[in-house]
């Protein structure tokens, strides 16, 4: 890397574990937000991305210390790792990761011009914010999820839960309060940070999205469809935030209501802690649901392009706002049947006429909307076109991520201007 270039440091705990090819338009196997940003910024800056040497999704470590990917360097920070998403070992592992982030930063010979840091995790971001504050380096926090709220859905015992999560909440408050600027994947998350900030800036909501250039370059798998087959599809994690049981119940009701001429099939793309439970649930009800397991991004998109209707069965207790699958569904031009309580996503589906929102857990209502889309092909096609329009406007990171670059430049310039006045 050119030593004369200014350095931008990106910290993203969960950016390890996927194959990647150099060049923005070739990033079809890895849809990571921070690698995408790094690759673009690396054209004009010396960019380093710090991530964990423990891959959360695969639950395994890499032996690599660093590697050159595209226009940036990926550096792996050690942590012990854990076997379950919710366990005490994970809290300890994140503590060690945060400590090692601090040690890495303190050992730097050349300070970065700016730091761009993801939340979660909190431990790494906390170390980064403290370092940036002490060294007077601007730091932008990019909120991907709200912790500790997301953990409370799965583990929140009375009294003990409050004792566990209070210090984590205080850590999050410190990070948001002391960040130079806030970026988030939704307006909802911007508001969470703004609640503890004294600065006037409310933050910038820039949805996760995907590269539509890369997405459109992937060919459908065209796995043989039956005559008149309509494919209902879910992509993503099979965990506690996703009510796949409601989706499967709705599918059962829908196929009972539909005429035999309509061949409705249900495909589930993804993996997670509840995969076996969901598969058993389908078997117990004699539902012929296709579980494809975890796929790399390129293969997932290829399957998604053969879908006709997307389902977004978010559990009512989930804190999820605008998430990855929303952008992928929009890129594929799929009408969405959703049970997500997020007012932000409800508004998007309604304003763009790109789908329907049903009450969480209401399988009959979900089935009704699925049947409506199956039986009304013209409306389904119109909603499909509207979904793609929504994607082009809000989820095409080839366009929307330009705003992130603008924010980075503005924050960096603000620091330069302050230094010039000293």
N, C-alpha and C positions, 0 to 999 in steps of 0.2 A: 504494500500500500504506500502511496505517496505521503512521506512524512511531513510535507509542507501543507497538506490539506488539513483543514479543521476536522476534529474528531467529533462525531455524534455517537453517543452511547445509548443503545436501546436495551432495556432490561425486560425480559418476558419469561417468566418462570416455566410456562408450558409450551414452548416453541420447539422442543426437541421431539424426535421420534418418527419423523416422516421422511420419505425420499423427496429429493428436490433436484430440479434441473436448473442450470443457470439461465438467466434471461427472463425478464418479466413475462413475456408471452408464452414461455414454456413452463410456467409454474402451474402445471395441471395436476400434479400428484400431491400438492401440498397447498392448502388454501389458507395458510396462516397469515393473519393480518400484519404481524410485525416483521416477518420475513419479506413480505411484499413491500412494506414501507422501506425496509433496509435496502432492498435491491434498487429501488428508485433513488433513494438518497445517496446510495453509493456511487452514483455517476459523478457527483460533484464533491462528495465528502469522503473522509475515511470513516467507515461505519463499522462498529463492533456490536454484536448482539450477544448479551449474556443470557444463558438459559440453563436449566437444570440438566445435569448428567443422568438424572433419573427420569425416565419417560413415564409420565403419569398414566397414559392410556394403556401402554403395553406392560406396565409394572416391571420394567427392567432398566438396567444401567447401560450406558455406552462406555467403552474403554477409551474413546477419543478425548483429548483435552481441548482440541479446537479443530476447525476445518474451514477452508475457503469455499464459500457458496455464492455463486454469481458475483455481485459487486460488493460483498461484505464478508466479514469474518464472524463465524459462529463460535463462541467460547462456552465451554461446558463447566458449570459450577457444581461442585460435589454436594450431595446430601445422601443420607442413609437409605431412604426409600421406605416403602410400606406396601402391604398387600391389599388393604381395603381402603376405599375412598373416605370412609368415616371411621377413624380409629385414633387412639392416643399416639401411635407411632407416626401418624401423618403430621400431627402438631409438632412433635419433636423433630421430624425430618425437615419441616419448613423452618423451624427455629435454626437448625444447623445451616440450611440454605441461606437464610438471612444473614447469619454470622459470616458465612464465607463470601457473600456479596460485599459485606462491609470490609472484610480483609482485602478483597480484590481492589476495591475502590481506594482504600488507604495506601495501597502499594503502587498506585499509578504514578508514573514519572511525569506524564503529560496529562493535564486535566482536560476533560472534554469541554467543548464549547456549549453543549446542552445535553441533558439526559431526557430520554423519552421512556417512561416506565409503565408497565402494565400492572393493573390490580384486577384480580388476585395474581399471586399471593400477596399477603400483607407484610410478611416478614422481610422479603426482598425489597419491597417498595419503601418500607419503614427505614431500612438501612440506607437506601438511595436518597430519600428525602433528607435525612439527618446529614448525610455527607454533603449533599447539594447546598443545604442551608449553611453549614459551617464554611464551605468554600465559596459561597456566593455564586453558585452555578445555577442557571435556570433549569427547572425540571417540570416537565409536562406529565401528568398522570392520566393514563387512558383506562377508564373503568370498564371492565368486561363483565363483571358480576358483582353483586353486593354481598360481601362477607361482613359479619358472620351470619347474616339472615338466611343465606342459602343452606347453611348447615342445620339451622333450626328445624327445617322441614323433616329431617331424618332423625336428628338426635337433639332433644330438648327436654331433659328431665326436669321436673319441678325443683326450684331452689338451686340445685346443683347446676342446672343449665345457665341460670343467671350469673352464677359465680364464674363459670367457664367463659361465657361470652362477653361479659362486661369489659375485661381488659382488651379483648380483640376489637370490640367496638371503639374503645378509646384509641387504639392503634390506628384504626381506619380514620377516625376523626382527625388525628394528628396529620396523617398523610394528606387528606383532602384540604385541611386548613393551611398547610404550609407549601402546597404545590404552587408553582408559578402560574400554571394554567391547567384547566381540566378539559379533557376530551372524554367522551363516553359513547357506548354503543346505543344509547337511547336517551331521550329527554328525561325519562324516569330516573335514570342513574345520575344525570346531571343535577337534578333536583336534590338527590340524596347528598351529593357533595356540597351543593350551594347552601344547604341547611346549616353547615358548620363553618362556612367561609365568610370573611368580612369584606372580601374584595367584590367589586361591582360585577365582574364578569360572571355570567351564569354558567359558563362552560359551553362546549360545542358538541352537539349530538351528531355523530357520524356513524351510520349503521355499518355493521360488519360487512355484509355484501360479499360479492365475489367478482373476479375479473370476467366480464362478459365476453371479452375477446377469447380468453382461454376456455371458458364454458362452451361457447359456440363452436370452438374448434374440435370438440369431442363428439365423436359419432355415436348415435344410439346403438345399443347392443342388438336391438331388434330381435330379442329372444321370442321365438314364435308365439304370436298371439292367436287365440282362437277367434273364430268368426264372431263378430259383435262383442268381443271382450272389452270391458272397461276396467282399467287398472286403478285401484285405489292404492296410494302409496304413503308410507311413513319412512322418514330417514332420521337418524340420530341416535342418541343414547337411550338404552333401555334401562332406565333407572327410576327412582322414586318421584321425580318431577313430571314423569310422563305417564298418563293414565291409559296405557295400552289395553287394559281390561275393558274400559269403557268403549274404546275403539273397536275391539273384537266383538263386544256385545252389540254394538251398532251395526257392524258388518253382518252378524247373524240375523238381526231383525231386517236389515235391508234385503238380503238374499231371499228371505221368506216373503217379503212384500213384492219384490220385482217379478215380472213375467219371466218365463223360461227363456225368452228370446234375448234377454239381457244377461250377458255373462260377466258378472261382477267378480273380480278377483282382488285379493288383498295381499300386498307385498310389504314386508318389513325389512328395511336395510339398516343394520346397526348392531351394536353389541353393548353389553353393560351388565351390571350386577344382577338384574332381574331377567336376563334372557331365558334361563332355564324355567323360571316360574311362569313367564309369559307363554313359552312353548307348551308347557304342561297344561296351562289354562286353555289353550287352543285345542289340544288333543282331547281333554276332558269333555269339550263341547263339540267334538268332531268337526272342527272348523279347518278347512283346507287352506291354511294361511302359509304363504311362502316366506320363510325366514332366510335371508341371504347372509346374515352375519355382518361382521365389520369389513368394509371395503376401503381401498384407498380412494382418494377424492375423484380421480379420473373415472374409475369403474362405477362409483356411486352415481356420478353425473350421467354416465352412459345408460344406466338403468332408469334413472329419473326421467330421461327424455322419452321413455316409452310409457310413462304414466299418463293418466287422464285426469285424475283428481288427487289432490294432496290432503292429508289429514294432519292436524296439529293438535293432538290430544293432551294439552298441558293440564296437569293436576291443579285443582282450585287453590291449593295451599302454596303453589309454586311462586317464587319471587321473580321468575323469568320475565324479561321485557322483550326487547327485539333481539332475536337470536339467529344463529347461523342458518338454520333451516328456512327461515323466512326469506332470506335472500336467494337461496337455492330454488325454493318453490317458485319465486317470482322470475328468476332467470329462465326456468323451464316453462314459464307461462302456464302455471297450473292454478285452477280455481281451488281455494282452500276451504275446508270445513274445519273450524277451530273451536276449541273449548277454553281458550286462554282468557283469563280475567284481565289481562293487561289492557288498560284503556287506550294506550298508545297503539297497540296492534289492532284492536277493535276498530279504532278510528281509520287506520290505513285501509283495512279491508272494506269498510263502509264507504269511505270517500272515493276509492278507486273502483268500487263495485267488483272486487276481486275475490269475493268469497263470503262465507257466512260464519257468524259466531253463535255458538249454542251454549247453554248453561253447562258448566263443568259437571261431569258425571251423568249427564242426561243422555243415555244411549238412544232412547226413542227419538229425541230431537235431532241428534246427530244422524241417525238412520234416515229420518225424514228428508234432511238436506242432501244426503248422499243420493237417495232415490230421485229427488227433484233434479239433480244434475245429470243423473244417468238417463232419465226419461225426457229431458229437454236439451237436446244436443245443441241447438242454436244458442241457447242461453249459456250453456257450458263453454261453447266456443268464444262467445263474447266475453265471458269472465276470464277465459284463458288469455285473450288479447289484453284485457285490462290488467291482469296480473303482470304480464310482461312489461306493460307501460309503467306500472308502479316500480318494477325492478329497474328499468332504464333510468327513472327519475331519482330513485333513492338507494338502490342497492348495487349499482354498477361501480365498483371501486376504481375502475379505470378513469372514472370521472370524479366520483365523490371523494376519493382519497387525495385529490389535489388540494382540498381544504386542509388536510393534515399537514401537508408540506408548507402551505401558506402560514399556518399557525406556528410551525417550527421556525420558519424564517422570521416571522414577526416577533416571537419571543426572543430569539437570538439577537435580532436587531435591537430590541429594547435593552438588552444587556450591553451591547456595544455602545449604544447612545449614552447609557449611564456611565460607562467607563470613560467616555470622551469628555464628560462633564466634570470628572474628578480632577 
